[in-house]
Amino acid sequence: ENMNLDLFSAKLGGLPQQIKKMVLRQFIVASIVFLLLVINYSMALGMSLLIGFGSVIGGFLLAFPIAKTNIKGQPGSAVVVNLIKAELVKLLFIIVTLWAAFKFYADIQPFGLVLGLAISALMSGLAISKLDKN
């Protein structure tokens, strides 16, 4: 299992260990919350949660290689431009994913979607803030 994560990480240009842990934790939390929602409420609520989680994680993983293109010795403005590009890619991915979800998934549950977005965004933010401290 760890080998698959390492292979996936290599395709993204190498994820730091903290980011790998964050992604793995996201999948674990998403799976647990998904099961709880499906068992206690409905499959539609669970699927909506996964769409929310997936849009944030997908956007993050798509944007990471762009943000990582900072080369030592680059001026600060180039670093900021790369970070802004990465954030734009992430936001566009989330917007397109959510648009597609509302367009093509008739049984979307807004509560599940927002819950997935919120939990995933909070977990990503905590991982990044912890990474900044190290």
N, C-alpha and C positions, 0 to 999 in steps of 0.2 A: 504494500500500500504506500509506504513512504517512497519507494522507488518511482511509482507513478507520479507522486507529487513533485519529486525531484525532476523528472522528465518534463512535466508540465512547466515547472519553474524555469528550466533551462530554455524552453521555447519562449518564455517571457523575458529573457535576458537575465535570468537569475534573480530570484526573490530573496531578500534577507530572511534570516531564520524567524525573526519576529513576525514578518508578514506571512510566512508559511503557516506559522502557528495560528495567526488570526484567521486565515482562510479556512484552515481545518476546524477551528472552533466555530466559525460561522456555519459550516456544513453540519456539525454536530448539533448546535443549537437549533438550526433550521429543521433538522430531522426530528428532534424531540418535540419542538413546538408544533410541527406539522402533525405528528402522530397524536398529540394531545387534542388538537383542534378537530382532526378527523374523527377520533373516537368520541369526543364529547359533543361535537356540533355537526359538521358536514364536510364532505370532500371538497366542495366549492370553496369553503372558507380556508381549508388547508392549501388548496391550489393557489388561491389568491395570496396567501402568505408567502408561498414559494416564489411567486412572480415578483413580489416586493423584494424578497431577499436576493433573488437572482439578478434583478436589475441593478441593484447597488454593487453586488460582488462582480458582476460582469463588467460594469462600467469601471470599477476600480482596477480590475485585471487588464482591461483594454488600455486604460490610461497609464498604468504603471511604467511600461517601457518608454513612453513619451517623457514622463517626468524624470526618468532615470538617465536621460541623454545628456545630463550635465557633465561637462568635461572639465577636469581640473585646470584652473587658469582662465576659465571663461569669465567674461565680465558679469557682474551681478545682474545686469539687465537681461542677458541671455538666459540665465537661470530662471529668472522670474517669467520670461516669455515662455519657456518650456513648461513651467508649472501651470501657467494660465492655459496653454494649449492642452495639457493633460486634463485639467479641470473641465475645459470645454468638451473634450471628447467624452469624459465621464458623464457629464450632464446630458449631452446629446444622446448617448447610449440609453441612459435612464428614461429620457423623454420618449425616444422611439420605442423602447420596450413597453413602457406604460401605455402609449398610444396603441401599439399592436395588441396589448392585453385587452384594452377596452373595445377595440375594433373586432377582434376575432374570438374572444372568450366571452360567451354570452352570460355565463353564470358568475361573473366576477363579484366578489364581496369587498366593498371598500374598506371595511374594518380590517380584514385580513391583509389586504394590500398595504394599508398604512402601517399596520403592526409589523409586517415584514420589512418595509422600508425603514421604519424607526429603529427596530432592533439592530438591523444590519448596519445602518449609519452610525448608531451609537457604539457598536462593537468595533467598527473600523476606526472611529475617532479615538476610542480608548487605546487601541493598538498603536495608532500613529503617535499619540501623545506619549505613550510609554517608550516608543522608539526614539522620540526626540530627547527624552531624558537620558538615554543610554549613550 
